[in-house]
Amino acid sequence: MSSFDALRGQLLDAAAAFSGGGDVLAGILSGMVDDVDRMLREDLEIFPVCHHSPASALAMTRRLRDKRPKVVYLELCEDMRPLLDELRNCRLPVALQAFATQLDGFPAGSGPLSVIAPVTEASAEYQAIAYALDTPGVEIVLVDRSVDHVFQWLPQETDDPAPREQDTQGEETALHGDAVGVEIGDLRPRFAELEKHLLHHGKVRHWSEWWDQYVEQPLTGADYDTYRQAMALIGSLFRRLRPDGHDRLIADEERERYMWTRIREHLSESGADPAECLYVCGAFHAVSTVAEFGLRSEAPPYTIAPRTGTRWLYGLIPSSHSAIEAQFGLAQGSVSIAAATWAKAVRRGGVTPYRLEGQQGGRGKRGGKAAPPVAAEPAADRLSGFLATPPALDGLDEDELRGWCVDIVRLARRNGYLASTADAIAVFETSILLAGLRGRARPTPYDFADAAVTCIEKDVVPGRRDVRRLCEILLGGDKIGMVGYDALPPLARDVYDRLEPLGLDLTRRTQQRVLLDLRADPELEPCSDLLWTLRYLLPGGALRPIMGARRLGERPIQESWDVALGRHQREIVELGYEGVTVEQVLEQRLRRKAWDPQATAGAALAAVEDAILFVGGRRLPGELGARAVELLAAERTVDDAPEVLRRIRRLLTYYRASEPELPAWCEDFVTAGYSHYCTLLPTAFADDDTGARQVGAMLGFLFTLESLALSLGCDRAQLELAVRQSHPQDPAKVALLWAAQTQLGLLTRDELRVRCDELLANPLVVPAYPLYVSGFVQALEPVPGLAPFVVEALSKAFARLPDPVLLPWLPTLICTLRQHAPELVPVLVREAGRTFPGTLPELDAWTPPWERPASPARAARAAAAPSGPVSTLLARHPGACDAVAALLGCTAEWGSTGHGHDEVASLLDRHPATTGAVAALLGA
């Protein structure tokens, strides 16, 4: 007979009373008892846990001291085993991470892939790891699926109907990035209806509070057998509530087959005694119903699928309580409260937690002197008493609650709240009131937080932090881990070593200010180069330059930085997965950017510029520049033309100023671009999807780089043919075409002015005139000499256009000028300054140059009587003039010389020395 027969009978009677004799409820309740009984009868001792549970950690510590197992099987990705030894170099919480960027066997574009498994001190898993690593003769074996299998099975695990509690997206919650979390002992009901029912009748707001009230607190002081049976019962309940065939259940069963297969393989290879082993897994998996469950299973061998060819990189990254809450959908502050519960239980005595030797942070003791192992006793029914007897809850601890109330008021005042002693009293009384309403003898941290929000926060939050966040800080805070120097990858250690001359404490999470005087301390230049490289590779908040900039051809004398690398240790660690040094990572990223299937010529030129700034040399910029030439020649659109023009101009200016000759790729780019844009110009003018900005950039490339292109062998006739073949319909493009024709000499300035005057004179075209003006504004980039005419066109538009046409156009004009302020606005302002009067009184009598009457033609002078010293000099030496006349085909006779201009004659008479000097110089 089973020791649980009595309990089974009671549950069946209760099911019959509540369900009216139905089989569903009876099957669930009796099945739960069967699951617990089956787990207890297993030869290999199974320890069910809930991740980050103080009750699980306390029970684990006690059991390890009593049993002293020689082998610990742990539910964790098996290929993460080497990382466990590095935990002693870290300050918890941290997360084990596997990372892959170069994928083989996974869908293209799905990378990078990342898996994390967080570890906190208040977890049963850490206690088992610390015991196994610091106890001689003890082996720890990870038996869960590999990281590669996590992503192989990922499509089956994405459908999780469980509601996740709302979390904050702060800086600390992003410590895990977008990594997939490995859940160990996730005990969340899979039916929203059940969760809603439990929250309602438990008088709590979220699942984490229910778990703390009805599971954690009763099991914290329970003996091992009671803890084990109760945790297995809860795992069985949630397992049986999940419908058969659910995708998540199928994946969990595959994990259980995987783990039991690995356990049997290890026992067979090592010859270990199952009685001296301990299997630590989630309570959900502890009551598995798969055929492979147990050491005596007669199921056929389970075949484990091979891993893909993906190369995984492993490391440790810092974690935090809020990051764990965000990763696994826990309530905000729940992990901090669990840590506070663990610390309080440890302080009370009765248990000495295990701690890795040399572990950073915190205060703890090692396992202590080994005691003889305690023999296992036959499984007895502890569930009946546990379920029938209400838990012995702690009474009201007034000193603890009073301290909380005083401290929260102090924190609130520091953060801008008008809190006082009266608020502390109100929080104290409200906490007791809320606990009483919820059936609790002692206010929990959740009751205290609710009371503090009610009494202090009032209507608005004047400070940066709200009161609930202040309560989390008070009750333990968002503890943030740190990976030690010895556990960092080579790249991260190299970064720390190279920044050591700055004298910064890079382990601090606060922002630090550093000043670099590169003229006084030239040895700091490598640090400056590294800071700029890290700024390019890391997120924006890691490094922020306050003074100094890095541009082509510029080197700052002094720099000032705000450094917060301690907050971004995870990103630095992940850089170590990509290369050995930051320069190698930078080069790989630049190559990846240029050779991306979606890369454009503009993106490749941006990579060239970044390579010059952060890598230097000519090898990498030359390779990226050659790639830019290939991309430009292969493009079939001109959407990227403005960026191409802007970047190639900047690069050409840099090379002309810093090197004796242009690199070969620059010359190839100019010639290829000239031919490419000439070919596409007629199509771009006619295409409605191509904007005037793109066409203007094409013309800017062709006109501003024309001299260089012609010197490299390009043919100007190709440009003239392209302009003649262009027939745009859009008014802005028509204006651009007229500007191009003016630049090429196909259209005079007077003819262009006549065409614009005809547009203003035509009532049917007047509404479209602003579009023509917008085109002329865009033409300032390819034809900057057209600036006087653009000022004239804008002035005529403001003077003659009616308000219904002018006013709707103004926002478009302003946006255009603002968007292209560095290129267009200075040209317009300079030309307007030359055209318009400088003072207000002059404006009243001012007449625009284009409205002034033309000056009368001067009377033609008689050509037969040239006068002046020039004519006299030419008459004395007619050989040069005769030669030029013969060359030009002129046959006119020489005229007489005489002074026809009285002003010139009188001037020469008053100053004869000048004439004599010129005559003496010419030998006359």
Secondary structure, 3 states (H helix, E strand, C coil): CCCCHHHHHHHHHHHHHHHCCCHHHHHHHHHHHHHHHHHHCCCCEEEEECCCCHHHHHHHHHHHHHHCCCEEEEEEEHHHHHHHHHHHHCECCEEEEEEECCCCCCCCCCCCEEEEEEECCCCHHHHHHHHHHHCCCCEEEEEECCHHHHHHCHHHHCCCCCCCCCCCCCCHHHCCCCCEECCCCCCCCCCHHHHHHHHHHHCCCCHHHHHHHHHHHHHHCCCHHHHHHHHHHHHHHHHHHCCCCCHHHHHHHHHHHHHHHHHHHHHHHHCCCHHHEEEEEEHHHHCCCCCCCCCCCCCCCCCCCCCCCCCCEEEEEECEHHHHHHHHCCCCCHHHHHHHHHHHHHHHCCCCCCCCCCCECCCCCCCCCCCCCCCCCCCCCCHHHHHHCCCCCCCCCHHHHHHHHHHHHHHHHHCCCCCCHHHHHHHHHHHHHHHHHCCCCCCCHHHHHHHHHHHHHCCCCCCCCCHHHHHHHHCCCCCECECCHHHCCHHHHHHHHHCHHHCCCCCCCCCEEEEEECCCCHHHHHHHHHHHHHHHHCCCCCEEEEECCCCCCCCCCEEEEEECHHHHHHHHHHHCCCCCCHHHHHHHHHHHHHCCCCCCHHHHHHHHHHHHHHCCCCHHHHHHHHHHHHHHHHCCCCCCHHHHHHHHHHHHHHHHHHCCCCCHHHHHHHHHHHHHHHHHHHHHHHCCCCCHHHHHHHHHHHHHCHHHHHHCCCCHHHHHHHHHCCCCCCHHHHHHHHHHHHHHCCCCHHHHHHHHHHHHHCCCCHHHHHHHHHHHHHCCCCCHHHHHHHHHHHHHHHHHCCHHHHHHHHHHHHHHHHHCHHHHHHHHHHHHHHHCCCCHHHHHCCCCHHHCCCCCCCCCCCCCCCCCHHHHHHHHCCHHHHHHHHHHCCCCCCCCCCCCCHHHHHHHHHCHHHHHHHHHHHCC
